[in-house]
Structures are given as C-alpha cells and as structure tokens.
C-alpha cells in the first residue's frame, strides 16, 4: 500500500467514526416539535391567564420576560451548532421550562387579579 492509500483509508475511517456523533448531536424533527409544543403550551397558559384576569400586568411582564430569556438562550444554543441543539442543550431547555411551568401556575392561582379585566360570568 502506498502512503496516499493509507492516508485516504485513515481519513475515511475517521469520517465514518465521526458521523454517528454528529447525528446524535442534532435535533430530530420530533424533538424540535416537542420543544416548540412545550413553548406554545406555556404561552397559551399565560395568554389564558391574561384574558381571564388571573395574571396581573406585572406577573405577565415577569413571565413573558422569563419566556423571552429561554427563547434567547435557545437561539444562542442553535447558533453555536449550525441551527441544531445538542442533547445537553435540550436537557437545559427542558429544565428551564420545567422551572417556569410552576411559576405560571403559581401566578395564575395566587388570588391576585387584574382589575382591568371584568370577571367571567
């Protein structure tokens, strides 16, 4: 074997070994759907709280700021990996969303209401 053949074989082997790692680091369509679905559900919960008057303007501003921060962090994570999320990124985002969910519930059920929204009949 020539030196060129050995080098090509080594390069092919290295590429073949790296491909599964690259694929594992990318976000699948199902995972993207889950992240987007979770984000949408939390936005709907906040919107419902605003419409019903369960969230005050200050609570809404705070919750929306938290959601905006999670979204900005997701964009930053994606920009570092060509539009993809690593499994660690997905874990971090899920943890942040898990922390935000009880805050939404707490703010909606703390008996503070927006005086500008008439009570539901």
N, C-alpha and C positions, 0 to 999 in steps of 0.2 A: 504494500500500500504506500502511496505517496503521502507526503506531508499535507498536501492540499486535500486529499480524500479524508484523511484523519480529522483535519480541521472541520470540514463540512459535516462529517458524522457527529463530531462533538457539538457543533452548533445546532444540528438537527435534534440531538438528544436534549440539549439544554432548552430548546424551544418547546419540545414535546413535554418536558417536565414542568415548564412554567405555565402552559396553557390551562391546566386544571386550576391552578392557583388564581389566575386571572378571572376565570369563570366563577370561581367561588366568591370572589370579592365584588362581583357585580350584582346589582339588584335585579331580581326577576320581575316579570310583569305582575305576578301575584303579590309580591312584597310591595311593589310600588302602589298597587291597588289598596293594600291593607293600610299603608301609611296615609295615602290620600283619603281613604274612607274614614279612618280614625280622626284625621284633621277635620273633615267635613262634619262628622258627628258632633265633635266638640263645638264647632262653630254654630251648628243648629241648636245645640243646647243653650249656648249663650244668647243667640237670637231669640229663642223662645222665652228666655228669662227677661229680655228687654221688652218684648211685646206684651208679656203678662204683667210687667211691673215688678217682678220678683228681684230684678237686679237694679240697683241704683246706678246713676250715671258714673259715680266713682268706682263702683265694683266692676261695671262694664269696661271702663277705661283700663283698669288694672288687668282684668282677664284678657282683654284684647292685646294689651302690651305683652303679656306672657306668651300668648299665641304667636304674636309677631316675632318675638325673640326666638321661639322654637323654629319658626319658618326661616328666619335669617340664618340660624345655625345649620339647618338642613341645606340651604343654598350654599353655604360655605363648605360644608362637607362634600357636596356634589361637585363643586368647582375644583376641589383638590384631587378628585378621582375621575375626571372626564365625564361628569354627569351621573356617576354611579355612587351608591352607598355601600360601604363595607359592612360586614356583619356587626362590627363594633359600632359603626355609625347607627345602624338600625337599632341596636340594643340601647344606645344612648338616647335616641329619639323616643323610643318606646318608654324608657324610664321617665323622661321628661313629661311625656303625655300622661303617664300613669300618675305623676305628681300633680299635674294640672287638673285632672278629672275630679278629684275630691274637692279641690278649691272651687270649681264651678258648682258642684253640689252644695258645698257649704255656703257659698254666697247666695245661691238661689233659695236656700231654706233657712236663712238666719232671721227671718221676720222683719227685715228692712225692706221697704218697698219704695218704688219711685212714685212720689206724689203726683207727677205729671201724667201718669197712666191711670185711666179710670178702672176701677175693679171689674173683674169679669162677672157676668151675670149667669 
